[in-house]
Amino acid sequence: MTAPPQPGTADVRVATAAMGTRFEIVLLGEDPRVLRAAGEAALARVEEAHQAFSRFDQASLIAHLRRSAPRPVVVDRQTLAMFEALAWVARQSEGAFDPYYRNPAGPAEWPITDLDRGTVAFPTSFCDPDLGGCAKGFAVDWAVTVLRDAGVTQAFVQGGTSSMFGLGAPSGSPGWRVALGAQAGDPVIALMDQGLACSASMVIRDGRQSAHLFDRGIGQLLTSDHGAVVVGPGAGLADAWATAAAVTGTRPGQLNGSWNCWIRKGTHPWRHPTIPA
Amino acid sequence: MAASDDTGMTSPGRRAFLVQTAGSLAGVALIPDLERIGPRRLAEPKTVGIVGVGRQGRAMIAELAKIDGARVVALADPEAGRLRIGLDRAPGAEGFADHRAMLDKRRDLDAVVVATPTHLHRLIVEDALAAGKHVYCEAPLAHTVEDGRAIATAAQAATGRVFMAGFLARSNPVYQLARTFYRTDAFRDFLGGSVHFHRKTSWRFPASGTETDATANWRLDPAVSLGLAGEVVSHQLDVFHWYRNKIPTSVSGTGMVAANRDGRKVPDTINALVRFDDGTSVACEASLGNSFGAQNEVLRGSNAAFRLAWTHGWMFKEVDATTLGWEVYALRQQFHQDEGIILIADATKLAAQGQLKAGVGLPYSPLYYGLADFLRSVVFPNVAVPCGAMDGLRSTIVGIRANQAVISGTTIEITA
């Protein structure tokens, strides 16, 4: 008699280019055909998110919202929830994270969401949210939803190596292991049914370190070198909170016990601040 | 200078306008009419029910939400999980497990959009038309000639009801603009063409909820699937039928499972050659094993060639072709040794606004324009849909025959 297949006997890797980066999914399970089908369906959801939230694609939902302003546009529940969540983090972080911020002297350009009607309205056609940082995290979360719906229990989804989610865990492991750096002593985090996002105030472009995040408090790009990693129930919110933490260089006080945060300042090692009392 | 044609588009001589760009662009693009590419608003609100809320049905929900005046109020799908996901995308819509229950209860529906697997279209279309609804049916219309003819017959018998087949190139502003050039000396004689579809995918979908793997993966079931030739290439060949106002007389083909060796029988890599009565032909190749080149059609004329890629289009002129007045201003793009004119709709208006480059590509998806055209005809039934029942049937039959040729490795005669 043949032994039944053991969980985790097959592994499949699928990838796509979206949101200016590479999204990748590793799936573990029994039937590689089923895993690949689920992985491709999840990537299709990522591509959908890419098409919806691109600032540069005139066929995107963002472009349509701009063209339709100030009229409300019916959107799906996940998109509606994303706009709500972004506004919530922006308020809670007192603007440290603010995808709508452009000009300190300009008018507020926040979208208006209507949960009952399922609509989003941009106040003017100049509303130009920069979802580049956080949309990856939400796309990862939505991909995970597709995987769960398809019955996948062990998978790792990442976008641009800065937004990720560990679904279940590899057999015999406490989670999907993610190292926060290549140096000895850098923290290694095991993700099980958790999202992780990292953000940094400075990035390397063309071999040079350049400012990447805007500090609303001082009205200019950050010059201090902060890095932040946030781990929690979802990669989308983790993305937003990681940006806030990288701007302030501190663990956001609003993060409750479901969340973990690591902070790096300059060349100092990663710290893991505890929840403020 | 060409006059307005039967698509309602004005001549390329007056409207198409080509502007030299600064920087690295060195080609010329076809850019369509602002009024054609811009947002669509219905003169009066219309309610829509969608049958089948898989990936295509969900895409339709998203596009319909962008059409001012269109409201998706009902969804029908027998699979509860898929229906739930669909309802998440269509706030306020009512869900049904069966299209007949939807038709019975939602008598307020103006239109029904059929987005189920191809082999399930017939019954739904017939029921919806019998219930007095306008119907948009995904293409190909059916998996058999018999079902396709039944759908076309029902559509023609439904007096006062709009029926549209979802061959979307006919609603696509880039393709409409290219067609105006096709019909002038800018293109001149059709010499032949090619169709390319390349995407790296298994073409396999996860079963949802109680759905079986076989149901979810009907595309891989030889009994009901039209394969790449029927499900994909038929849409691309429809461009040739539409431009040429004729369908091929025969098709030969070959196919194999080259990339996804998972036990499937439906080929994932195919080649086909369709021939017209004038001796010209179109070579088709499609594969699920490699994504290079993606999806495009090439038409070769004695004065120019077109490369059409759904959201973008280019015209490549022969050196000895007559220079057109607007050419010196054209947006151009280099493809190795060839220089293409980017096809831009309503280029004159865009250029006047200094926004010609913004017209490259489409602001909405091809599906958006197809659904908008359908609903425009629902509002104004005297406005013909771009692809009616008979045009849809003819292209469906070509797809069915092309698939038969690929499966059998023989040449099949086509009679519509």
HADDOCK unambig.tbl for C-alpha pairs under 7 A between the chains (distance, minus, plus):
assign (segid A and resid 34 and name CA) (segid B and resid 206 and name CA) 6.30 0.50 0.50
assign (segid A and resid 37 and name CA) (segid B and resid 202 and name CA) 6.86 0.50 0.50
assign (segid A and resid 37 and name CA) (segid B and resid 204 and name CA) 5.14 0.50 0.50
assign (segid A and resid 37 and name CA) (segid B and resid 205 and name CA) 4.84 0.50 0.50
assign (segid A and resid 37 and name CA) (segid B and resid 206 and name CA) 5.29 0.50 0.50
assign (segid A and resid 38 and name CA) (segid B and resid 205 and name CA) 6.67 0.50 0.50
assign (segid A and resid 38 and name CA) (segid B and resid 206 and name CA) 5.21 0.50 0.50
assign (segid A and resid 41 and name CA) (segid B and resid 205 and name CA) 6.70 0.50 0.50
assign (segid A and resid 58 and name CA) (segid B and resid 363 and name CA) 4.58 0.50 0.50
assign (segid A and resid 59 and name CA) (segid B and resid 362 and name CA) 6.54 0.50 0.50
assign (segid A and resid 59 and name CA) (segid B and resid 363 and name CA) 4.17 0.50 0.50
assign (segid A and resid 59 and name CA) (segid B and resid 364 and name CA) 4.38 0.50 0.50
assign (segid A and resid 59 and name CA) (segid B and resid 365 and name CA) 6.31 0.50 0.50
assign (segid A and resid 73 and name CA) (segid B and resid 65 and name CA) 6.99 0.50 0.50
assign (segid A and resid 74 and name CA) (segid B and resid 65 and name CA) 5.71 0.50 0.50
assign (segid A and resid 75 and name CA) (segid B and resid 89 and name CA) 6.81 0.50 0.50
assign (segid A and resid 76 and name CA) (segid B and resid 88 and name CA) 5.88 0.50 0.50
assign (segid A and resid 76 and name CA) (segid B and resid 89 and name CA) 3.93 0.50 0.50
assign (segid A and resid 76 and name CA) (segid B and resid 90 and name CA) 6.10 0.50 0.50
assign (segid A and resid 76 and name CA) (segid B and resid 91 and name CA) 6.85 0.50 0.50
assign (segid A and resid 77 and name CA) (segid B and resid 88 and name CA) 5.36 0.50 0.50
assign (segid A and resid 77 and name CA) (segid B and resid 89 and name CA) 6.01 0.50 0.50
assign (segid A and resid 117 and name CA) (segid B and resid 91 and name CA) 6.92 0.50 0.50
assign (segid A and resid 118 and name CA) (segid B and resid 91 and name CA) 5.59 0.50 0.50
assign (segid A and resid 149 and name CA) (segid B and resid 208 and name CA) 6.89 0.50 0.50
assign (segid A and resid 150 and name CA) (segid B and resid 206 and name CA) 5.72 0.50 0.50
assign (segid A and resid 150 and name CA) (segid B and resid 207 and name CA) 6.58 0.50 0.50
assign (segid A and resid 150 and name CA) (segid B and resid 208 and name CA) 6.17 0.50 0.50
